[in-house]
């Protein structure tokens, strides 16, 4: 039985190596084509501002409902076993910091607080956890966690979307709506923000690589983060000719 299991694992690893090699070749080819592409740049309306990079978000950009002295949002890679009952760090795994209270705040934490943050990273990583993405090439998951330290100096982390909703409260800043969309809808195309009355109007800008199209659309959200309406703006071909073959892709 042990020999059979090892052979299965070996075949699986060989298949994954072949898949990664093919993917790498495709990516190299894609990069060479992307370098030649010319795109339409979104033209912002009066009062509309482009989102700053999430790594530049600071504690002052959020109106949390709790008094928080430190927070961060980090992503990390975990591999599940066959039954997804246990998760272990990926090979060469590291924390990707999406945002943090301020650049030097982590260094000021005590050793006990740092250990607490490290523990929470895997403690919240359960099968039904909401803020995760499946990585096809590696058969792994990217988990994202919001961890914080409150006024009692206790280290905590959100475990559900409701926890995030409770700690954000009324969504009234660009950073809050950006974080909410990242967690709830896995939106990575949010480009800019404008407050329209009590609604947040978000411009999404997407490069549809398969059809050589630049796509822009608006989605309006209320102060609870619920979608109210959406409006398509443009769907235009690249400014330069589409590489041969890609224009016929469905």
TORKOL-4160 file (C-alpha; in steps of 0.2 Angstrom, whole numbers, padded with zeros to 4 digits, m for minus):
250
<pt num="1" X="0000" Y="0000" Z="0000"/>
<pt num="2" X="0014" Y="0012" Z="0004"/>
<pt num="3" X="0023" Y="0009" Z="m0013"/>
<pt num="4" X="0006" Y="0012" Z="m0022"/>
<pt num="5" X="0004" Y="0028" Z="m0013"/>
<pt num="6" X="0021" Y="0034" Z="m0017"/>
<pt num="7" X="0019" Y="0030" Z="m0035"/>
<pt num="8" X="0003" Y="0040" Z="m0036"/>
<pt num="9" X="0012" Y="0055" Z="m0027"/>
<pt num="10" X="0026" Y="0053" Z="m0039"/>
<pt num="11" X="0015" Y="0053" Z="m0055"/>
<pt num="12" X="0005" Y="0068" Z="m0048"/>
<pt num="13" X="0022" Y="0078" Z="m0045"/>
<pt num="14" X="0027" Y="0074" Z="m0063"/>
<pt num="15" X="0011" Y="0080" Z="m0070"/>
<pt num="16" X="0012" Y="0096" Z="m0060"/>
<pt num="17" X="0030" Y="0099" Z="m0066"/>
<pt num="18" X="0024" Y="0097" Z="m0084"/>
<pt num="19" X="0009" Y="0108" Z="m0081"/>
<pt num="20" X="0021" Y="0122" Z="m0073"/>
<pt num="21" X="0033" Y="0121" Z="m0088"/>
<pt num="22" X="0019" Y="0123" Z="m0100"/>
<pt num="23" X="0012" Y="0137" Z="m0090"/>
<pt num="24" X="0029" Y="0146" Z="m0089"/>
<pt num="25" X="0031" Y="0145" Z="m0108"/>
<pt num="26" X="0013" Y="0152" Z="m0110"/>
<pt num="27" X="0017" Y="0166" Z="m0098"/>
<pt num="28" X="0033" Y="0171" Z="m0107"/>
<pt num="29" X="0024" Y="0171" Z="m0124"/>
<pt num="30" X="0010" Y="0182" Z="m0116"/>
<pt num="31" X="0022" Y="0194" Z="m0108"/>
<pt num="32" X="0031" Y="0197" Z="m0125"/>
<pt num="33" X="0014" Y="0201" Z="m0133"/>
<pt num="34" X="0007" Y="0212" Z="m0118"/>
<pt num="35" X="0023" Y="0222" Z="m0120"/>
<pt num="36" X="0017" Y="0227" Z="m0137"/>
<pt num="37" X="m0001" Y="0231" Z="m0132"/>
<pt num="38" X="m0008" Y="0248" Z="m0131"/>
<pt num="39" X="m0023" Y="0251" Z="m0120"/>
<pt num="40" X="m0036" Y="0264" Z="m0117"/>
<pt num="41" X="m0033" Y="0273" Z="m0101"/>
<pt num="42" X="m0049" Y="0277" Z="m0090"/>
<pt num="43" X="m0053" Y="0296" Z="m0090"/>
<pt num="44" X="m0059" Y="0300" Z="m0073"/>
<pt num="45" X="m0074" Y="0312" Z="m0069"/>
<pt num="46" X="m0074" Y="0327" Z="m0058"/>
<pt num="47" X="m0072" Y="0321" Z="m0040"/>
<pt num="48" X="m0067" Y="0304" Z="m0044"/>
<pt num="49" X="m0051" Y="0297" Z="m0038"/>
<pt num="50" X="m0040" Y="0282" Z="m0042"/>
<pt num="51" X="m0038" Y="0270" Z="m0028"/>
<pt num="52" X="m0021" Y="0271" Z="m0020"/>
<pt num="53" X="m0011" Y="0254" Z="m0018"/>
<pt num="54" X="m0018" Y="0244" Z="m0004"/>
<pt num="55" X="0000" Y="0243" Z="0004"/>
<pt num="56" X="m0002" Y="0262" Z="0006"/>
<pt num="57" X="m0018" Y="0260" Z="0017"/>
<pt num="58" X="m0015" Y="0266" Z="0035"/>
<pt num="59" X="m0025" Y="0265" Z="0051"/>
<pt num="60" X="m0031" Y="0283" Z="0048"/>
<pt num="61" X="m0040" Y="0277" Z="0032"/>
<pt num="62" X="m0052" Y="0267" Z="0041"/>
<pt num="63" X="m0066" Y="0271" Z="0054"/>
<pt num="64" X="m0066" Y="0255" Z="0063"/>
<pt num="65" X="m0080" Y="0252" Z="0075"/>
<pt num="66" X="m0068" Y="0246" Z="0088"/>
<pt num="67" X="m0053" Y="0255" Z="0095"/>
<pt num="68" X="m0038" Y="0247" Z="0087"/>
<pt num="69" X="m0020" Y="0250" Z="0090"/>
<pt num="70" X="m0013" Y="0239" Z="0076"/>
<pt num="71" X="m0020" Y="0229" Z="0061"/>
<pt num="72" X="m0014" Y="0221" Z="0046"/>
<pt num="73" X="m0021" Y="0211" Z="0031"/>
<pt num="74" X="m0010" Y="0197" Z="0025"/>
<pt num="75" X="m0011" Y="0183" Z="0012"/>
<pt num="76" X="m0001" Y="0167" Z="0013"/>
<pt num="77" X="m0001" Y="0150" Z="0004"/>
<pt num="78" X="m0007" Y="0134" Z="0012"/>
<pt num="79" X="m0008" Y="0116" Z="0005"/>
<pt num="80" X="m0023" Y="0105" Z="0011"/>
<pt num="81" X="m0021" Y="0086" Z="0013"/>
<pt num="82" X="m0033" Y="0074" Z="0003"/>
<pt num="83" X="m0048" Y="0077" Z="0015"/>
<pt num="84" X="m0044" Y="0095" Z="0017"/>
<pt num="85" X="m0044" Y="0092" Z="0036"/>
<pt num="86" X="m0026" Y="0099" Z="0038"/>
<pt num="87" X="m0017" Y="0113" Z="0030"/>
<pt num="88" X="0002" Y="0116" Z="0029"/>
<pt num="89" X="0012" Y="0130" Z="0023"/>
<pt num="90" X="0017" Y="0129" Z="0004"/>
<pt num="91" X="0035" Y="0127" Z="0000"/>
<pt num="92" X="0044" Y="0144" Z="0000"/>
<pt num="93" X="0029" Y="0151" Z="0008"/>
<pt num="94" X="0029" Y="0169" Z="0014"/>
<pt num="95" X="0017" Y="0182" Z="0020"/>
<pt num="96" X="0012" Y="0195" Z="0008"/>
<pt num="97" X="0006" Y="0211" Z="0017"/>
<pt num="98" X="m0009" Y="0219" Z="0008"/>
<pt num="99" X="m0010" Y="0233" Z="0021"/>
<pt num="100" X="m0004" Y="0237" Z="0038"/>
<pt num="101" X="m0007" Y="0251" Z="0051"/>
<pt num="102" X="0009" Y="0259" Z="0047"/>
<pt num="103" X="0026" Y="0253" Z="0040"/>
<pt num="104" X="0035" Y="0252" Z="0056"/>
<pt num="105" X="0021" Y="0247" Z="0067"/>
<pt num="106" X="0024" Y="0228" Z="0067"/>
<pt num="107" X="0042" Y="0230" Z="0073"/>
<pt num="108" X="0035" Y="0239" Z="0089"/>
<pt num="109" X="0025" Y="0224" Z="0094"/>
<pt num="110" X="0030" Y="0213" Z="0108"/>
<pt num="111" X="0036" Y="0195" Z="0105"/>
<pt num="112" X="0020" Y="0188" Z="0113"/>
<pt num="113" X="0010" Y="0199" Z="0101"/>
<pt num="114" X="0020" Y="0193" Z="0086"/>
<pt num="115" X="0017" Y="0175" Z="0091"/>
<pt num="116" X="m0001" Y="0178" Z="0093"/>
<pt num="117" X="m0002" Y="0185" Z="0075"/>
<pt num="118" X="0007" Y="0170" Z="0069"/>
<pt num="119" X="m0004" Y="0158" Z="0078"/>
<pt num="120" X="m0020" Y="0166" Z="0071"/>
<pt num="121" X="m0014" Y="0165" Z="0053"/>
<pt num="122" X="m0017" Y="0146" Z="0053"/>
<pt num="123" X="m0030" Y="0145" Z="0067"/>
<pt num="124" X="m0043" Y="0154" Z="0055"/>
<pt num="125" X="m0038" Y="0143" Z="0040"/>
<pt num="126" X="m0053" Y="0131" Z="0040"/>
<pt num="127" X="m0061" Y="0122" Z="0025"/>
<pt num="128" X="m0076" Y="0134" Z="0025"/>
<pt num="129" X="m0066" Y="0150" Z="0028"/>
<pt num="130" X="m0073" Y="0164" Z="0017"/>
<pt num="131" X="m0058" Y="0174" Z="0012"/>
<pt num="132" X="m0047" Y="0162" Z="0001"/>
<pt num="133" X="m0043" Y="0158" Z="m0017"/>
<pt num="134" X="m0039" Y="0141" Z="m0025"/>
<pt num="135" X="m0022" Y="0140" Z="m0034"/>
<pt num="136" X="m0024" Y="0128" Z="m0048"/>
<pt num="137" X="m0006" Y="0125" Z="m0053"/>
<pt num="138" X="0000" Y="0121" Z="m0035"/>
<pt num="139" X="m0016" Y="0113" Z="m0029"/>
<pt num="140" X="m0016" Y="0125" Z="m0014"/>
<pt num="141" X="m0025" Y="0140" Z="m0007"/>
<pt num="142" X="m0021" Y="0158" Z="m0004"/>
<pt num="143" X="m0029" Y="0163" Z="0012"/>
<pt num="144" X="m0031" Y="0181" Z="0017"/>
<pt num="145" X="m0033" Y="0187" Z="0035"/>
<pt num="146" X="m0037" Y="0203" Z="0044"/>
<pt num="147" X="m0028" Y="0203" Z="0061"/>
<pt num="148" X="m0029" Y="0217" Z="0074"/>
<pt num="149" X="m0024" Y="0222" Z="0092"/>
<pt num="150" X="m0038" Y="0231" Z="0102"/>
<pt num="151" X="m0036" Y="0243" Z="0116"/>
<pt num="152" X="m0035" Y="0228" Z="0128"/>
<pt num="153" X="m0019" Y="0223" Z="0119"/>
<pt num="154" X="m0027" Y="0206" Z="0114"/>
<pt num="155" X="m0023" Y="0199" Z="0097"/>
<pt num="156" X="m0038" Y="0194" Z="0087"/>
<pt num="157" X="m0043" Y="0190" Z="0069"/>
<pt num="158" X="m0059" Y="0190" Z="0059"/>
<pt num="159" X="m0066" Y="0173" Z="0055"/>
<pt num="160" X="m0082" Y="0177" Z="0045"/>
<pt num="161" X="m0088" Y="0190" Z="0033"/>
<pt num="162" X="m0100" Y="0196" Z="0047"/>
<pt num="163" X="m0085" Y="0199" Z="0058"/>
<pt num="164" X="m0077" Y="0210" Z="0044"/>
<pt num="165" X="m0094" Y="0219" Z="0042"/>
<pt num="166" X="m0095" Y="0222" Z="0061"/>
<pt num="167" X="m0077" Y="0229" Z="0062"/>
<pt num="168" X="m0079" Y="0241" Z="0047"/>
<pt num="169" X="m0097" Y="0247" Z="0052"/>
<pt num="170" X="m0104" Y="0259" Z="0040"/>
<pt num="171" X="m0093" Y="0260" Z="0024"/>
<pt num="172" X="m0088" Y="0278" Z="0022"/>
<pt num="173" X="m0070" Y="0278" Z="0015"/>
<pt num="174" X="m0063" Y="0272" Z="m0001"/>
<pt num="175" X="m0051" Y="0261" Z="0009"/>
<pt num="176" X="m0066" Y="0252" Z="0017"/>
<pt num="177" X="m0075" Y="0249" Z="0001"/>
<pt num="178" X="m0059" Y="0243" Z="m0007"/>
<pt num="179" X="m0056" Y="0230" Z="0007"/>
<pt num="180" X="m0074" Y="0225" Z="0008"/>
<pt num="181" X="m0074" Y="0221" Z="m0011"/>
<pt num="182" X="m0058" Y="0211" Z="m0010"/>
<pt num="183" X="m0065" Y="0200" Z="0004"/>
<pt num="184" X="m0083" Y="0198" Z="m0002"/>
<pt num="185" X="m0082" Y="0198" Z="m0021"/>
<pt num="186" X="m0064" Y="0195" Z="m0024"/>
<pt num="187" X="m0064" Y="0210" Z="m0035"/>
<pt num="188" X="m0046" Y="0214" Z="m0041"/>
<pt num="189" X="m0051" Y="0226" Z="m0055"/>
<pt num="190" X="m0058" Y="0241" Z="m0044"/>
<pt num="191" X="m0049" Y="0256" Z="m0052"/>
<pt num="192" X="m0057" Y="0272" Z="m0045"/>
<pt num="193" X="m0070" Y="0278" Z="m0032"/>
<pt num="194" X="m0082" Y="0293" Z="m0032"/>
<pt num="195" X="m0095" Y="0296" Z="m0018"/>
<pt num="196" X="m0112" Y="0299" Z="m0026"/>
<pt num="197" X="m0124" Y="0304" Z="m0013"/>
<pt num="198" X="m0124" Y="0290" Z="0000"/>
<pt num="199" X="m0118" Y="0278" Z="m0013"/>
<pt num="200" X="m0100" Y="0272" Z="m0018"/>
<pt num="201" X="m0098" Y="0272" Z="m0037"/>
<pt num="202" X="m0083" Y="0261" Z="m0041"/>
<pt num="203" X="m0076" Y="0261" Z="m0058"/>
<pt num="204" X="m0069" Y="0244" Z="m0064"/>
<pt num="205" X="m0056" Y="0243" Z="m0077"/>
<pt num="206" X="m0052" Y="0226" Z="m0085"/>
<pt num="207" X="m0041" Y="0220" Z="m0099"/>
<pt num="208" X="m0050" Y="0206" Z="m0108"/>
<pt num="209" X="m0034" Y="0198" Z="m0114"/>
<pt num="210" X="m0043" Y="0184" Z="m0124"/>
<pt num="211" X="m0053" Y="0196" Z="m0134"/>
<pt num="212" X="m0041" Y="0211" Z="m0135"/>
<pt num="213" X="m0054" Y="0222" Z="m0126"/>
<pt num="214" X="m0052" Y="0236" Z="m0113"/>
<pt num="215" X="m0068" Y="0235" Z="m0103"/>
<pt num="216" X="m0074" Y="0248" Z="m0090"/>
<pt num="217" X="m0090" Y="0248" Z="m0080"/>
<pt num="218" X="m0098" Y="0256" Z="m0064"/>
<pt num="219" X="m0105" Y="0247" Z="m0049"/>
<pt num="220" X="m0114" Y="0257" Z="m0036"/>
<pt num="221" X="m0113" Y="0251" Z="m0018"/>
<pt num="222" X="m0123" Y="0257" Z="m0002"/>
<pt num="223" X="m0115" Y="0260" Z="0015"/>
<pt num="224" X="m0117" Y="0242" Z="0019"/>
<pt num="225" X="m0107" Y="0236" Z="0004"/>
<pt num="226" X="m0122" Y="0230" Z="m0005"/>
<pt num="227" X="m0123" Y="0231" Z="m0024"/>
<pt num="228" X="m0137" Y="0244" Z="m0029"/>
<pt num="229" X="m0134" Y="0245" Z="m0048"/>
<pt num="230" X="m0121" Y="0243" Z="m0062"/>
<pt num="231" X="m0118" Y="0252" Z="m0078"/>
<pt num="232" X="m0107" Y="0247" Z="m0093"/>
<pt num="233" X="m0096" Y="0261" Z="m0099"/>
<pt num="234" X="m0085" Y="0255" Z="m0113"/>
<pt num="235" X="m0079" Y="0240" Z="m0122"/>
<pt num="236" X="m0066" Y="0245" Z="m0134"/>
<pt num="237" X="m0053" Y="0235" Z="m0144"/>
<pt num="238" X="m0035" Y="0239" Z="m0140"/>
<pt num="239" X="m0027" Y="0254" Z="m0148"/>
<pt num="240" X="m0016" Y="0243" Z="m0159"/>
<pt num="241" X="m0020" Y="0227" Z="m0169"/>
<pt num="242" X="m0024" Y="0211" Z="m0159"/>
<pt num="243" X="m0011" Y="0198" Z="m0161"/>
<pt num="244" X="m0015" Y="0185" Z="m0174"/>
<pt num="245" X="m0027" Y="0171" Z="m0168"/>
<pt num="246" X="m0033" Y="0180" Z="m0152"/>
<pt num="247" X="m0046" Y="0190" Z="m0160"/>
<pt num="248" X="m0056" Y="0174" Z="m0165"/>
<pt num="249" X="m0056" Y="0168" Z="m0147"/>
<pt num="250" X="m0074" Y="0166" Z="m0140"/>
